[in-house]
Structure formats: C-alpha cells, structure tokens
Amino acid sequence: MQDKIAAVASTLRLARSLLGTGRAIDIDGLDRMIGVLCARALDLPPEQGRIVRPNLALLLMELDTLSIALQPP
C-alpha cells in the first residue's frame, strides 16, 4: 500500500512540476487512482490503517497543491 501511495504522490508532484513549466498535463484517470487507494485504505485492518494514515495525509496535501496549481490565474 505504501508503494502505491508513493507512486500516486510522485505522479502528483510530476504533474505540478510540468504545470510550473507551462506544459499541459493530462490527469485523466487520476480520480480512479485516488479512489482505488481510498477503497484499499478502508479495507485495511485498523493497525495497518494507522500506519498509512500519515502518508495518505501527505498525499492529500499533494492533491490540494495540484488543485491550486490548476486554478486559473
């Protein structure tokens, strides 16, 4: 699970970086990736859920930052 969270976070950072250089990005499928992660997190036993919670919170911050970057000036 941690590796999947890290992969999505990396994708979000790359997208934000590309936006910063003025390049267009395609975020088609991102909602599905996030949805799968959330569903898997909900299926985790409580102890494992507590372990991944901080990384999920960081992922949310990455997503919020990308959302802000996508707003028109």
Secondary structure, 3 states (H helix, E strand, C coil): CHHHHHHHHHHHHHHHHHHHCCCCCCCCCHHHHHHHHHHHHHHCCHHHHHHHHHHHHHHHHHHHHHHHHHCCC
